[in-house]
Amino acid sequence: MMRKTPILLITTLSSFLTPYMGSAINIALPAIGKDLDMNTLMLGWVATSYLLSASVFLLPLGNIADRWGRKRLFVAGIVVFTAASFLSAISTDSTMLIVSRLLNGIGGAMTYATSLAILTSSYPKSERGKVLGINVAAVYLGLSLGPTLGGLLTQWLGWHSIFYSCSLLSLVVLPVAIYSIPSDSKKDDSGNFDLAGSVVYGAGIAAVVYGFPKMPGIEGLVWVGAGITGLMFFVRIEKESNNPLLSMEVFRQNPVFVFSNIAAFINYSATYALVFLMSLYLQQISGWSPSKAGMILVAQPVMMTLLSPIAGRLSDKYEPAIVATSGMIITVAGLAMLAFIGASTGIGFIIAVLMLLGTGFALFSSPNTNAVMSSVKPAQLGIASATLGTMRLTGQTMSMGITLLILSLYLGKSSEIRTEGIELLNGIKLTFTVFALLCVAGSFFSMKRGKLRKNDNKSPELN
């Protein structure tokens, strides 16, 4: 008998852990650099290595999960993630830490490529929106609370405690996963694994993830150009492959899947850097302490945690396109308001806007995830989960790349602290303007996806 509640618990906790670790480490980088004698470039790799390896392996691992069993890959991912977190905690030099972070990314990719697929297949379609809403709330909660909790752990227990805490939480998940997740009764093991496509895809996505933060410099343009070329070659390989890593039929015949993923990519591109930007604003412009700034920023994830399950349930009753698009429009309004903040903006206004954005994020993310996972056949749930995860990771990279690009244009020639503060504020405001415009485009793709439920009569297997 399937144990649905434990499955919801472990998939939600695993969905919290991976983004939480990624965002929590960012706040601990200065302490890590001081302890392990690492320069700025090496510290950048501590954060980037996780994102890089997760991006490269997500799609191939989603394909492997659909072929050879999701439970196997999920359990293996928890083991890898736990071991890598422990190795990160006991790292004594930069090389050991970066290698363990690469392993962390692989373990995180293994769990993310399978968790949504396991959760989706464990609940009937009438309940998917609700449980996916809880899962999505955990992802955003991890991204948003990571800097706050990471700062407290680093301050009181040292940066090692972040990795120890993740390792211990993973150990809690492992036995429950082994006991509760049913073994895959049907696995598609026909044909050979698309190794050529996986290598080309991995190289292409790695080049884009590595190069985008370096733009608009020549090196960044070269890396991104090479990555895009590689991904175009990957599409050609997949069209000619008998056993493709990613079937192009999923894209040609499934507009709900295509436009939902595009909308997710745009949403993450326009929102991931919010905490980073508001942390800069609250501390360097408004003069709040790190702890008080963290308390203010909690307003957004609190709203998301409360509303994501409700938004998911709404998408069970109404078309996900309508609910998700309303969330994207609310996000546009919130980002546009932040584009007009000043040095003397009241804290009440900031908290109200963060709560508005939390509402928008919740209304978009849960229904959008429901649309992606409900638009494919059961045999494609792993690859659908991995594709959505790839949109999340590349969108996060894009968001930080846009942010750093705009801030570098404003701060590159600043020489005085007073001027730098003004230029920083102007850079933050322009970034929020760009993000708002991105979400306008995202609203178009969100609505263009069409109706999900019209497929129900045509594809009974989706139920």
RATA-V253682 format. One record per residue. OMEGA is omega in radians with two decimals (* if undefined). Layout:
omega->OMEGA
omega->OMEGA
//
This chain:
omega->-3.09
omega->-3.14
omega->-2.97
omega->-3.08
omega->3.07
omega->3.11
omega->3.08
omega->-3.11
omega->-3.05
omega->3.12
omega->3.10
omega->3.13
omega->3.11
omega->3.09
omega->3.07
omega->-2.99
omega->-3.03
omega->3.08
omega->3.11
omega->-3.14
omega->-3.11
omega->-3.11
omega->-3.13
omega->-3.11
omega->-3.12
omega->-3.11
omega->-3.09
omega->-3.05
omega->3.11
omega->3.14
omega->3.11
omega->-3.14
omega->3.14
omega->-3.07
omega->-3.07
omega->3.10
omega->-3.12
omega->3.10
omega->-3.06
omega->-3.14
omega->-3.14
omega->3.09
omega->3.08
omega->3.12
omega->3.07
omega->3.13
omega->-3.03
omega->-3.06
omega->3.12
omega->-3.13
omega->-3.10
omega->-3.09
omega->3.11
omega->3.14
omega->-3.08
omega->-2.97
omega->-3.04
omega->-3.05
omega->3.07
omega->-3.14
omega->3.05
omega->3.09
omega->3.11
omega->3.14
omega->3.12
omega->-3.10
omega->-2.90
omega->3.06
omega->-3.09
omega->-3.14
omega->3.13
omega->-3.07
omega->3.13
omega->-3.14
omega->3.10
omega->3.12
omega->3.09
omega->3.12
omega->3.14
omega->-3.13
omega->3.13
omega->-3.12
omega->-3.13
omega->3.10
omega->3.12
omega->3.10
omega->3.09
omega->-3.11
omega->-3.09
omega->-3.11
omega->-3.12
omega->3.09
omega->-3.04
omega->-3.11
omega->3.14
omega->-3.13
omega->-3.10
omega->3.10
omega->3.12
omega->3.09
omega->3.04
omega->3.08
omega->3.06
omega->3.14
omega->3.11
omega->3.10
omega->3.10
omega->3.11
omega->3.14
omega->-3.13
omega->-3.11
omega->3.13
omega->-3.06
omega->-2.99
omega->3.14
omega->3.12
omega->3.12
omega->-3.12
omega->-3.13
omega->-3.11
omega->-3.10
omega->-3.10
omega->3.06
omega->-3.05
omega->-3.13
omega->-3.12
omega->-3.03
omega->-3.11
omega->-3.12
omega->-3.07
omega->3.06
omega->3.06
omega->3.08
omega->-3.14
omega->3.13
omega->3.10
omega->3.13
omega->3.12
omega->-3.11
omega->3.08
omega->3.09
omega->3.12
omega->-3.04
omega->-3.10
omega->-3.13
omega->3.14
omega->-3.13
omega->-3.14
omega->3.10
omega->3.11
omega->3.12
omega->3.13
omega->-3.14
omega->-3.10
omega->-3.01
omega->-3.05
omega->-3.12
omega->-3.06
omega->3.12
omega->-3.05
omega->3.09
omega->-3.13
omega->3.10
omega->-3.12
omega->3.11
omega->3.13
omega->-3.14
omega->3.11
omega->3.10
omega->3.12
omega->3.07
omega->-3.10
omega->-2.96
omega->-3.10
omega->3.11
omega->3.12
omega->-3.13
omega->-3.07
omega->-2.94
omega->-3.07
omega->3.12
omega->3.08
omega->-3.14
omega->-3.10
omega->-3.14
omega->3.13
omega->3.12
omega->3.13
omega->3.13
omega->3.08
omega->-3.14
omega->3.08
omega->-3.08
omega->-3.10
omega->-3.13
omega->3.11
omega->-3.14
omega->-3.13
omega->-3.13
omega->3.11
omega->-3.13
omega->3.13
omega->-3.12
omega->-3.11
omega->3.11
omega->3.14
omega->3.13
omega->-3.12
omega->-3.12
omega->-3.00
omega->-3.00
omega->3.11
omega->-3.13
omega->3.10
omega->0.15
omega->3.11
omega->-3.12
omega->-3.12
omega->3.12
omega->3.13
omega->3.14
omega->-3.13
omega->-3.13
omega->3.09
omega->3.11
omega->3.14
omega->3.12
omega->3.08
omega->3.12
omega->3.14
omega->3.05
omega->3.08
omega->3.09
omega->3.12
omega->3.13
omega->3.12
omega->-3.09
omega->3.12
omega->-3.08
omega->-3.07
omega->3.06
omega->3.12
omega->-3.02
omega->3.03
omega->3.14
omega->-3.10
omega->3.12
omega->3.10
omega->3.12
omega->-3.10
omega->-3.06
omega->-3.00
omega->-3.05
omega->-3.12
omega->3.11
omega->3.13
omega->-3.08
omega->-3.03
omega->3.05
omega->3.10
omega->3.09
omega->3.12
omega->3.11
omega->3.12
omega->-3.13
omega->-3.12
omega->3.11
omega->3.13
omega->-3.06
omega->-3.03
omega->-3.02
omega->-3.08
omega->-3.10
omega->-3.10
omega->3.12
omega->-3.11
omega->-3.11
omega->3.05
omega->3.07
omega->-3.09
omega->-3.06
omega->-3.08
omega->-3.02
omega->3.12
omega->-3.10
omega->3.06
omega->3.10
omega->3.09
omega->3.13
omega->-3.11
omega->3.13
omega->3.08
omega->3.11
omega->3.12
omega->3.11
omega->-3.10
omega->3.12
omega->-3.10
omega->-3.12
omega->-3.12
omega->3.08
omega->3.11
omega->3.14
omega->-3.13
omega->-3.12
omega->-2.96
omega->-3.09
omega->3.09
omega->3.11
omega->3.11
omega->3.10
omega->3.11
omega->3.09
omega->-3.14
omega->3.00
omega->-3.08
omega->-3.10
omega->3.14
omega->3.10
omega->-3.13
omega->-3.11
omega->-3.11
omega->-3.10
omega->-3.14
omega->3.07
omega->3.08
omega->3.13
omega->3.12
omega->3.07
omega->3.10
omega->3.07
omega->-3.13
omega->-3.14
omega->3.12
omega->3.11
omega->3.09
omega->3.13
omega->3.11
omega->-3.12
omega->3.14
omega->3.10
omega->-3.10
omega->-3.09
omega->3.14
omega->-3.10
omega->-3.11
omega->3.08
omega->3.11
omega->-3.13
omega->-3.12
omega->3.13
omega->3.14
omega->3.11
omega->3.09
omega->3.09
omega->3.12
omega->3.07
omega->3.07
omega->3.13
omega->3.13
omega->-3.11
omega->-3.12
omega->3.12
omega->-2.88
omega->-3.11
omega->3.11
omega->3.14
omega->3.08
omega->3.09
omega->3.14
omega->-3.14
omega->-3.02
omega->3.14
omega->-3.08
omega->-3.10
omega->3.09
omega->3.14
omega->-3.12
omega->-3.11
omega->-3.07
omega->3.14
omega->-3.12
omega->3.08
omega->3.10
omega->-3.13
omega->3.12
omega->3.12
omega->3.08
omega->3.10
omega->3.09
omega->3.13
omega->-3.08
omega->3.13
omega->3.07
omega->3.08
omega->3.11
omega->3.12
omega->-3.12
omega->3.13
omega->3.11
omega->3.09
omega->-3.12
omega->-3.11
omega->3.10
omega->-3.12
omega->-3.13
omega->3.12
omega->3.10
omega->-3.14
omega->-3.01
omega->-3.04
omega->-3.08
omega->-3.13
omega->-3.12
omega->-3.13
omega->-3.12
omega->-3.10
omega->3.13
omega->-3.12
omega->3.12
omega->3.11
omega->-3.13
omega->3.09
omega->3.12
omega->3.13
omega->3.10
omega->3.11
omega->-3.12
omega->3.12
omega->3.13
omega->3.11
omega->3.08
omega->3.11
omega->-3.14
omega->3.11
omega->3.11
omega->3.07
omega->-3.13
omega->3.01
omega->3.07
omega->3.11
omega->3.11
omega->3.11
omega->-3.13
omega->3.14
omega->3.13
omega->-3.08
omega->-3.09
omega->3.14
omega->-3.07
omega->3.08
omega->-2.98
omega->3.06
omega->3.12
omega->-3.01
omega->-3.10
omega->-3.12
omega->-3.04
omega->-3.12
omega->-3.10
omega->3.13
omega->-3.14
omega->*
//
